[in-house]
């Protein structure tokens, strides 16, 4: 296994992780921004107020996109396992 192959596979894995985590991070950021604006407008400065909506929205988003997560991970793993013999002979 050459170093370039290892770097390519590592880069692909990291890009898949970033791509799969992006919807959850964006959801948490948007909900956090919305709650922060609401807190600034109403002058409610409770630190724990943003935790519950963020948690609910992130878990809801995780449930909604879990089929996509599974298919993406399955495609990556299938590609890895199918090409495993060619990776070992390089």
C-alpha positions as CSV (number, residue, x, y, z in Angstrom):
1,X,0.0,0.0,0.0
2,X,1.6,3.3,-1.1
3,X,1.6,6.5,0.8
4,X,-0.4,8.3,-1.9
5,X,-3.1,5.6,-1.7
6,X,-3.3,5.9,2.1
7,X,-3.5,9.7,1.8
8,X,-6.2,9.5,-0.9
9,X,-8.3,7.1,1.2
10,X,-7.8,9.2,4.3
11,X,-8.8,12.4,2.4
12,X,-12.0,10.7,1.1
13,X,-12.9,9.5,4.6
14,X,-12.4,12.9,6.1
15,X,-14.4,14.6,3.3
16,X,-17.2,12.1,3.9
17,X,-17.2,12.8,7.6
18,X,-17.4,16.6,7.0
19,X,-20.1,16.2,4.4
20,X,-22.2,14.0,6.7
21,X,-21.8,16.3,9.8
22,X,-22.5,19.5,7.9
23,X,-26.3,19.3,8.1
24,X,-26.2,18.8,11.8
25,X,-23.7,21.6,12.4
26,X,-25.7,24.0,10.3
27,X,-28.9,23.1,12.1
28,X,-27.3,23.8,15.5
29,X,-25.8,27.1,14.2
30,X,-29.1,28.3,12.8
31,X,-31.1,27.3,15.9
32,X,-28.5,28.9,18.1
33,X,-28.5,32.1,16.1
34,X,-32.3,32.3,16.2
35,X,-32.4,31.7,19.9
36,X,-29.7,34.3,20.5
37,X,-31.6,36.9,18.5
38,X,-34.8,36.0,20.4
39,X,-32.9,36.4,23.7
40,X,-31.5,39.7,22.6
41,X,-34.9,41.0,21.6
42,X,-36.7,39.9,24.8
43,X,-33.7,40.5,27.0
44,X,-33.9,37.1,28.5
45,X,-30.3,36.1,29.4
46,X,-30.7,32.5,30.4
47,X,-27.7,30.5,29.4
48,X,-29.5,27.1,29.3
49,X,-32.4,28.4,27.1
50,X,-30.6,27.6,23.8
51,X,-29.7,24.0,24.8
52,X,-33.1,22.4,24.6
53,X,-34.1,23.8,21.1
54,X,-30.7,22.9,19.7
55,X,-30.9,19.4,21.1
56,X,-34.4,18.8,19.8
57,X,-33.6,20.2,16.3
58,X,-30.3,18.3,16.0
59,X,-31.8,15.0,17.0
60,X,-34.8,15.6,14.7
61,X,-32.4,16.4,11.8
62,X,-30.4,13.3,12.6
63,X,-33.5,11.2,12.4
64,X,-34.5,12.9,9.1
65,X,-31.1,12.4,7.4
66,X,-30.2,9.0,8.8
67,X,-31.2,7.2,5.6
68,X,-28.9,9.4,3.7
69,X,-26.1,8.8,6.3
70,X,-26.5,5.1,6.0
71,X,-26.5,5.1,2.2
72,X,-23.4,7.3,2.0
73,X,-21.5,5.2,4.6
74,X,-22.6,2.0,2.7
75,X,-21.4,3.4,-0.6
76,X,-18.0,4.3,0.9
77,X,-17.6,1.0,2.6
78,X,-18.7,-1.0,-0.4
79,X,-16.2,0.9,-2.6
80,X,-13.5,0.2,0.0
81,X,-14.2,-3.5,0.2
82,X,-14.6,-4.1,-3.5
83,X,-11.3,-2.4,-4.2
84,X,-9.5,-4.0,-1.2
85,X,-7.6,-6.6,-3.3
86,X,-6.3,-4.0,-5.7
87,X,-5.3,-1.8,-2.7
88,X,-3.3,-4.6,-1.2
89,X,-1.4,-5.4,-4.4
90,X,-0.2,-1.9,-4.9
